[in-house]
Amino acid sequence: MEVKELVLKTLKESPQPLRPGDIAEKANLDKKEVDKAIKELKKENLIISPKRCYYAAK
């Protein structure tokens, strides 16, 4: 599974929005990889940011 898919899966499984650091911890990924994946997922309109620095799956 690629980083983007793991990030999206982690966000979908979470009941509340997560910070990139939390996503990295839960998915066992590097925070820089998570940041890159978040940028791409935002461009693709698959995630939202309900408040600053927090992300959730649509």
Beta strands, then each sheet from edge to edge (+ up, - down):
strand 1: 47-48
strand 2: 56-57
sheet 1: 1+ 2-
end
